[in-house]
Amino acid sequence: MRDILPALSGWYAARAPFGLATVVAVSRSAPRDPGAAMAVGPGDEVVGSVSGGCVEGAVFELAQEVVASGEARLETFGYSDADAFAVGLTCGGEITLLVRPVTPESDPSFGAVAESVAAGRPVTVATVTDGPAPRGATLAVWPDRVAGTLGTPGLDVAVTADARGELALGATGLRHYGPHGERREDAVTVFLHSFAPPPRMLVFGAIDYAASVARIGDFLGYRVTVCDARPLFATPKRFPEGVEVVVDWPHRYLRATDTDDRTVICVLTHDPKFDVPLLEEALRRPAAYIGAMGSRRTHDDRMRRLTEAGLTPGELSRLRSPVGLDLGARTPEEVAVSVAAEIVALRWGGSGAPLTTTAGAIHPNES
């Protein structure tokens, strides 16, 4: 979608209707992931791809039909093993596409979404694919505002909350709701398409606990990097596949690395010569979470050293130390759950208390 947005923005600005086909689900082997898109615009111009060539001809005709009718369609296409092999896969499968007409009247927020994506500002587009809600209806969700509607206020509220959760992780996929946003029903299917890179998790200290924290970070959708100055410990074979492993002094690596308000920094080095200069750097830069492992005694010594290094009370207040929630964790895996729980609670303002001891809505309404 990012690749074809310049063409779509041009058509939209010229008020030229176009048919937009988006992959919303796949099964077995698939040439393209959910979110891949193809569009047919004025003069039958085609941009993008949804299958690497397997079903584009049929999608071209379908896009023309939805523009003519003004009605969105949900279609599933199967492709053979031979077709799959031709685009580099070992077997065939199915892709499900939502094909909808796009005009300024049918999708008033499309231009704002395109501008946000082009500028690198995060946004999630929620689109009804099936159910009693209007198929093709869209709701654009930014961190601080929304535009559009999926048909009912309750559905908009529930989807907004989930869309912001997916946006925080840069995730894309289908969600199911009741007609008014009921979370335990599946009458309405909504495709959440997030335009944001996955947030980063930077884990410093290649110890056993780091492997477990990296694993749960990857599970939560973070792009994980483990950094340690000791090459004996910082080896890829000690960490889950897909986790980047860097051999460098932690503070030097962090100084050369971009962070933002979604970045998670976990300091597990447990050694003043590593973690004090590292935390000096971390506490003075953007990050959603900065946690450091250690005992109460280690924490007190670390705070003294950081104060002597010139950090202000405001900067020190950002440090979550000792790291994690009080779960009684013992093993590296349990400690990783404790750390992950604290990250999630801090992101969404959770108390960390058992739900049986709290009152009111579990997920407060968001707008």
N, C-alpha and C positions, 0 to 999 in steps of 0.2 A: 504493500500500500504506500509506504514512504516513497518508493521509486516512481510511482505513477501520479502522485499528488500534484506535481506542477501542471501536468496536462489536465487533470480534473479541475484544478483551481481555475485554469483558463476557461474551460467550458462553463463552469459555474458562474464566473464573472460575466461571461457573455450571455448568460441566461439560456444556454443551449442544453436541453435535457440530455441525460446520458444514463445508460444502464450499468449498474455497478454490481458485479458478482463477487462475493466474498466466500472463501472457504470457512465454514463454521464447525465442521467435524470431519474426521477421517477415520478409516478403519484399515487394519492390516498395514501393509506398506503404502506410503503415500508420497507422490512427488513433491507436494507443497504442504506446509503446515497451516493450521488454522490462522486466519488473518491474511493469507495470500489473496490477491485480488486481480481482477481483470475488468476492464470497462470498455464499453462501446459508445462512442460519441458521435458528434455530427459528421456527416459524410462517411459513416460506417468506419471511422477510424478506431483502431483497437490498440489499447495499451495494457500491459501486464499479462499475467498468466496464472492459471489456477491448477494446471496439471502437467505442465511441461510439454503440452501438445496432444495429450491423450483425448481430451473432450472439448477442446477449445471451439471446434466447429459448432457443436451443439449449444455451447454456452453463448456463442455469438448470436445465434438465432433467438435464444431465450432472452437475451438482453434487449434485442430489438422488440420482442413481444411485450416485455414489461414497460418499455418506454411508450409503446403505442397504447397499451391498456391502462397505464397508470397504477397497476396492481403488482405488488411484490410477490415473488414465488419462491418456494423452497423445493429444491430438487436434489435427488441423490443420483450420482453417476457411478457405475461400475466400470472398471477397465481391466483388460485381460492381462495375464502374465506376460504375453508378448509385448503389449503396449508398455507395461511397466519396465520390462527389460530395456526397451528402446530409450527410456529416459534415465537409465542407470539404477533401476531397482531390481530386486530378485523375484518379486511376486506382485500380483495385482491386488486390488482392493476396492474401496469405495471412498468417494468424497461427497460431502453434503454441502451444497451451496445455497446461500441466500442471494437472490438476484432482485434488486429493487431499482426503481426509477429515482433519479436524483434531480431535483429542481430547487430553486430558491423557495418555492411555495411548499414543496413536500418536506424539505429539510433545511429550515432557516438557519440552523447553526453550523452547516457544513463549512461555510467560509471561515468562521472563527476557529473551527477545529483544524482546518488546513493551515491557517496562520500559526496556530500553536505548534503543530507538528513541525512546520518549516523552521520555527524559531527555537525548537528544542524544548518547548514547555510541555510538561506532562499533561495528558488528557486521556480519558477513557470514553469510548463511544459504545453505548448500550443499545442494541437493536433487537426488537422482538422478531423471533424467527417462527414461532408456532404458538398456537393456543388461542383463547378468546380475545386477547389483546390485539390491537391492529398490527398485522404483520408488516414489518418494515418501519414501524414507528421508532424514532431514535431519541435518546437522551444523552446529551454530552455532559460529562462530569469532569470538572477540574478540581484541584485541591480546595479551591475557595468559592466555587460557584457551579451552577448547573444551567443548562438550556435545553428546552424541548420537553416532551412528555411521552410516556409509554401508554397513556390512556387513563390511569387512575392515580390519585395522589398516594395511596398506600403502596402501589407498585413502584412509583417513582422514589419514594422514601427508602424502601428496601433495596432497590437496585443502586441508588446513590451510595448507600453505605457499603455495599459489596464492591461497587466499582472503585471506590477509593481504596479499599483493601487490595484489590487487584492492581491498581495503579501504583501503590506503594511497592509492589513486588515486580512491576512490569509484566504482569501475567495476562494471558488471553485465554478465554474458554467460555463454555456454556454454563449457565445457571438456570435453576428451575424455581418457580414461585406459584403461589395461588393467584387468582385474578386480582386481588387487592394487596399483593406482596407477602402473602402467608408463606413462611419459610419452610414449612413441612409439607407443602403441596408441590405438585409438578404440572399443573395445568398450563402454565405459561413458560415458554423457553426463551431465554434472553441470551444473546451473544455479547460478551464483554470484550471489547478490543482495546487493549491498552497500548498507548503510544508513549512508552518510557522504557529506557534500558533498565535491566534489573539493578537493584541497589547493590553496593559493594559491602562485603564483610572482610575486614582486614584483621587477621589473627596473628599475633606476634608471640613467638615462642613455640618451637616445634616439639612440644612434649606430648605425652599420651592424651592429656586433656584437650590439646589442640586438635588432634585427629577427630575426637568426638564433637567438639564445637564446630569444626569445619563440616562434618557430615550433616549435622542438624541445620547448619546455615544453608548448605546446598539444598536440603529438603525444604526449607522455608522459601527458597527462591532467590537467595543471594548469590552474587558472583563472588566466590571466596578466594582469597589469597592468604597463604601462610608464609610468614617471613621470619627468618632466624639467621643470625650471623654465623652459626656453626654448621658447616657443610655435612658433618657426620649425622646430624639430626634432620636437617632440612633436605630430605630426599623424597621425590614423588611417590615412591613405593610405600611410604608410611601413611599416605593420605588418600582419601577417596578419589576416584577418577574424576577428572574435570576440575579439581582444585589446583590452582596455580601455586607453585612452591618457589620461593625466592630466597637466595642466599645473599644477605646484605645486613648491615647494621640497621636495626629497626628504625631508629630516628632518622637515619639518612634516607632510607627507603620512603618513609612517610613524608619527609620534606619534599621529595620529588614526585609525590603521588597526589593527584587531584581527589578531593573529597567534597561531599555536598551534604545537604540536610537529611539525606536518607542513609548515609554511610554509618556502618557499625564498626567500632574499633574495640577489639578484645585483647587486652594485654595480659598474657599468661607467662611472661618471661620470669617473673618472680626473682629478679636480680636487680639491685639498684643501678648497676652500671649500664643495664639495658633499659629498664622501665622508667627511670627518672628522666633522662633526656628524651625518651620517646613520649612520655606524658606531657612534658613541657611543650612539645610540638603539637600533640593531639588536642590539648585543652585550649589551644589558641586558634583552632581552625574549625570549619563547619563539620558537624557530625551529629547524627541522631542519638548515638549512644556511645559512651566511652566507659568501659568496665575494666577493672584490674583485679587479678587474682592475688590472694594473700591472706594471711592471718590478721587478727586485730592488731597485733604488735607490728607486723609488716606494714599495715595500713598507716598506723601512727607515724612510723619512721618515714614512710613515703611522703606523707603530708608535710612533715617537718622539712624534708629535703626540697619538696616542691615550693614550699613557702620561702625557704632560703634562696631558691632560684628566682624568686620575684613574681610568682603567680599570685593573682589577686583572689580574694574570697569568692568573687563571682565565677572566676575561671575554675577554681577548685570545686565549686558546688556542682559542676557538671560531671564529676567523677563518680561512677558507681563502684564503690569499693568498701568491703569485699564484694566481688562480683556475684550476681545472681540473687534469686529469691530464696528465702529460708524454707527449703523443702526437706531438709535433713539428708541431702544428697551425699553419697560416699564415693561411688565409682565414677570414672570419667564420663560415662554415658549419662549418669544421673546428674552430674554437675552441668553437663551440656544442656540438659532439659531445664535446669534451674536458670542458666544464663538465657536460654531462648525465651523462657517464660517472662523474665524481666524485660527483655527487648520488646516483646509483644505488648506487655503491660504499659511500658513507657510510651510506645508508639500511639496507643489508643486511649491512654489515660485510665487504664484498669488499676484496680486497687491491689490485686494479687491475693485478695481474700477468697476463701471458699464461697461459691455462689450460694450455698445453703445459709450463709450468714449475712447475705446482702438482700436488699429489697429493691423493688422497682424494675424497670425494663432492663433486660440483659444487654440489649443493643439499643442505646438511646437513639431517638430519631435524629437523622442528619438531613440537612437541606443544602 
